[in-house]
Amino acid sequence: MGRMRRPRLSRKAGWGGTVGLAVLLLGGCAMGPGGPLGLFPAGHCLLPEARQLRQAALETLLLPRELDKQVLPPYVVEAGDVLLVQPADLDSPIRLPGDQTVLPDGTISLGRYGSLPVAGKTVEQIEAEARALIGTQAGDPGPILVRVVVRPSKVFYVLGEVNAPGAFPFTGRETVLDALLAAGGLNDRASRRNIILSRPSPPDGCRVVLPVCFDAIVQLGDTTTNYQLAPGDRIFVPTRNLWDDLCCRTKCSHRCGGPQVPCPGPLVAAPPAGPHSLPALPPAPREVHPETIPIPRPLPQAPK
């Protein structure tokens, strides 16, 4: 009997296997953890549109951030909020019900004075309309005060690869980092370099999708992408893919948050009170790409 020959793989088959392996490694979310072609269960993937909008976001957007927070517009009451309506004069003969939850039809009850539509209005508008409604039956009631007791209608959302995703009460001071911590932090499947913040927009409006540089926020204290949240904001943490594991961290940080500029000199204390000014800072160094930074080599050691 002749010897059995081992099947030989052709050069084309070898190249095909190499290309297939490269596609698996670089295929992104579809072939990485959480993808249908990967070795892991289904995960959270960025939409192609969201990825394009994230990459197109400008760093010069005038948005409030951690060190530049802004107050929000006057509060607008919605269904589910709880209001307390009462006369400013505690000795007033006007008697009104206690805490009132705004019903799904947008109204509250003022007892024998009737129902008052309040949804979609500010506190000042509600005070004026409540005074006018009461005045039609009891004469001039004097100033009427409205206080928002509970405001569950204003929330933000944290979704994806976090330990406790969900909707969280909005107070007006939260940043992206606050939101991620409120959701229990990132889990071990999270992609730290593809987190996005999406602002709600009308169907025919433009889309606002902002990149979040998590490592720069927590490790460098860079507040460039630590945006102040607004009601209805969505933070999405996608699933990590194999490219995230292979990506050079220096290049990823550079592309996400821009070059990091060191402070010119040692840190100094706050200036004394009075008409003093700090000296002008030297110009920022020019942008240096990580791949052009020379790597120092060890000096040769003298023979023993």
C-alpha positions, -999 to +999 in steps of 0.1 A: +000+000+000+013+035-009+018+061+017-011+084+024-002+120+015-011+148+037-034+174+021-014+205+013-030+239+017-025+261-013-010+295-010-044+311-018-060+292+010-033+304+034-038+340+023-076+335+027-072+323+063-050+353+071-074+378+056-103+361+074-085+364+107-078+400+101-114+407+093-124+390+126-100+411+145-108+444+129-145+438+121-157+460+149-188+454+169-204+430+144-175+405+149-162+414+183-177+408+217-215+411+214-216+406+177-235+379+159-203+366+143-182+367+175-176+343+203-196+363+228-233+368+235-252+397+218-241+431+230-247+468+224-234+482+191-232+517+178-254+525+148-234+535+117-252+569+118-242+574+155-206+565+148-204+590+119-220+618+140-197+610+169-166+614+147-180+646+131-186+663+165-166+696+168-146+702+199-155+739+197-192+735+205-202+760+231-217+735+256-216+737+294-191+714+310-179+704+344-160+736+351-184+758+331-218+748+343-248+770+334-283+774+348-311+759+328-342+778+314-372+782+337-387+748+348-416+736+327-441+715+346-452+681+331-475+653+339-464+634+370-449+664+388-462+672+422-472+709+430-481+727+462-504+757+456-511+780+485-517+817+493-486+837+502-505+851+532-508+823+558-538+842+573-557+842+541-592+827+541-584+809+509-582+772+515-566+750+488-558+712+487-523+700+496-498+685+473-513+679+438-500+655+413-503+667+377-527+643+360-520+628+326-544+654+311-521+681+325-544+695+352-544+698+390-574+704+413-578+736+433-608+722+453-640+742+450-622+766+426-620+740+398-592+724+378-563+743+364-542+733+334-506+734+343-486+711+320-463+729+296-462+760+318-436+776+341-441+782+378-447+819+373-474+813+347-492+788+370-491+813+399-507+840+377-534+817+363-542+802+397-547+837+412-569+846+383-590+814+386-595+819+424-602+856+419-632+848+397-650+833+428-634+848+459-623+882+449-586+892+450-568+863+469-535+881+470-503+865+458-504+827+452-473+806+455-466+775+436-438+751+446-426+721+428-424+694+455-415+664+433-403+665+397-401+629+383-407+642+347-371+653+343-347+624+339-316+613+320-308+579+307-277+557+309-278+526+287-255+499+274-226+483+292-231+497+327-238+479+359-272+495+365-288+510+333-319+530+335-335+564+339-322+586+367-337+618+383-324+650+369-314+677+393-295+701+370-260+697+382-251+663+367-222+657+343-215+627+321-192+613+349-220+617+375-244+599+352-220+569+346-214+566+384-251+568+391-255+538+368-230+518+387-200+525+365-188+506+334-188+469+334-160+447+320-176+445+286-177+483+281-159+501+253-142+531+270-134+548+237-168+548+219-191+562+246-216+588+232-240+614+246-271+620+225-294+649+229-331+644+221-341+661+188-373+664+168-379+640+139-370+666+113-343+683+133-305+678+133-289+652+155-266+660+184-242+631+192-212+639+212-181+618+220-172+610+256-135+604+264-139+584+295-102+577+302-093+614+297-120+624+321-111+600+350-073+598+345-063+632+332-091+654+347-098+666+312-133+682+312-135+686+274-161+659+271-175+659+306-206+677+295-233+691+318-264+671+312-298+683+301-332+667+307-337+637+284-300+632+276-290+596+266-256+582+275-248+550+256-219+527+264-214+502+235-198+468+239-161+465+236-148+449+204-116+432+195-102+464+179-106+482+212-083+455+228-057+459+201-059+496+197-029+516+208-041+536+238-020+566+230-035+570+196-070+564+210-067+591+236-052+615+211-080+610+186-107+613+213-097+643+233-070+661+213-034+666+225-028+670+262-010+703+271+010+702+303+007+732+327+035+757+322+055+754+354+046+744+390+011+748+403+006+781+423-019+791+449-048+814+441-038+851+437-044+874+466-075+896+467-072+929+449-065+943+415-038+918+407-034+898+375-016+866+368+013+867+343+005+857+308+009+820+300+034+810+273+019+798+240+007+762+240+031+737+223+024+727+188+005+695+183+027+664+182+014+632+169+022+601+191+039+583+162+064+611+158+075+612+195+111+599+197+116+570+221+147+574+243+170+545+242+190+532+272+227+543+274+252+515+268+267+502+299+305+502+305+321+467+305+328+453+340 
